[in-house]
Amino acid sequence: MRFFKLEMGFNSKLTLRHEHLTMPQATGEPLKILYLSDLHYWGPVGPIAAKNTMIACMDERPDLVLLGGDLVDGTQGLRDLSGLVKGLSCLAPVWAVGGNHDFHFGLRQVKEAVTRGGGNWLGSRSVALQLRGNHLRLDGRRRADPLDGSYRIYCTHEPESFPAAAAQNYDLMLAGHLHGCQFVFWQKNSELFPGRWFFKWNGLRYRKGRTRMLVSRGAGDLIPLRWNCPREAICVNLSPTALEN
């Protein structure tokens, strides 16, 4: 018999969700990408949440860390975000995009907090990365396929642009924003209910053509109340021979 847990407060353990995907374009070794979204650092929340995040992630040894927006909701959260990025940068290069909360709080300040911690601001840029012998194209805004044979990753905050990303032949799209709606009463395939009734992409993973989208349930909340919906980071394992979810 399964028991569901009601989580209240911010001092809860961060879950690592492992996803295994194939990367046919691989010319080098397998890769591990860590995606964190929806930190929502503010006031006394940040230090506790940042500590829990580092504890959960430090043993994963990722090759790349991506921050998917909604990072800060208060001035004190800027300091905690910088501290987290500093710690994560010791593990791997960190790239970040903003979310709707960051725009409302002040995107310039959030960007400065990321770069002050040693991270990189992706924003709407497109960057070519060489990781463990593999050629990746990382986009913060959708772009046409460069046809250079790279493994294309679209790092964003909101999942609504998934059909457009699939039409542009991305291999992987990473998004957050919805938090799984924080209350999950049942799951059908990879979709989370009842939130799926209100938000089309309230789920864990989707596929359209060659494009895979993974949606994070978020590492934090502005309102700290969840039911059967753990706070999480996504650990994406990419390999030419990996078993897909």
Residue, then its C-alpha position, 0 to 999 in steps of 0.5 A: m500500500r502506498f502512502f502519499k506525503l503532504e510536504m509543508g515548509f521549505n526544509s525538505k529533501l530534493t529528489l534527483r529524477h534520472e532520465h536516460l536518453t539516446m544521443p545518436q549524434a554522440t562522437g564522444e563519451p556519455l554525458k550527464i546534464l543537471y537541470l534545476s528550475d523554479l528555485h524561488y529563493w527569498g528571505p530565509v528560504g534560500p540558505i536552507a534550499a541551497k544547502n539541500t540542493m548542493i547535498a543532493c547534487m554534489d555526488e552526481r558529477p554532471d558535465l553541464v548544469l542548466l538553471g531553468g528560471d524562476l530563480v529568485d523572489g527576494t533580495q536575499g535570494l540573490r546572495d543565496l543564488s550566487g552561493l549555489v551557482k558558486g558551488l555548482s560551478c565547482l562541479a560543471p559549467v553552469w548556464a542559466v535562463g530567466g523565468n517569469h518571476d525573474f522578469h518581475f523581480g528584476l532580470r538584470q539583478v538575477k543575471e548579475a547574481v548568476t555571473r557573480g557566482g561564476g555561472n554563465w547567463l544564457g538568456s536568449r543566446s545560442v552557444a556551441l559546447q564541446l563536452r567529453g568529445n560531443h558537440l552540443r548546441l545550447d539555445g536559450r531561444r528557439r532557432a533554426d536547425p544549424l545543420d551542423g550535426s550537433y545535439r540540440i538542447y533548448c533550455t527554457h522555463e515554460p513548456e508551452s513552446f514544445p510544439a514549436a521546438a519540435a517543429q525546429n528539430y530540437d533533440l531535447m527541450l528542458a522546461g519547468h514553471l508548472h511545479g507539477c501543480q504541487f498537488v498530484f492525486w494520480q498519474k496517467n502515463s507521464e501526466l500529472f492530475p488533476g493539474r493536467w486538466f488545466f495545463k496541457w504540459n503538466g507532466l514529466r516527459y513528452r515526445k514529438g518526432r525526434t524531440r523529447m521534452l522533460v518538465s521539472r516539478g521544480a526545486g522550490d515553491l513560492i507557497p511551500l505546500r505539496w502533495n505527492c509531488p516532490r521537489e526535484a532536479i532532473c539528471v539527464n543521462l545521454s548516451p548512444t546506447a542508453l535505454e530511453n524512458 
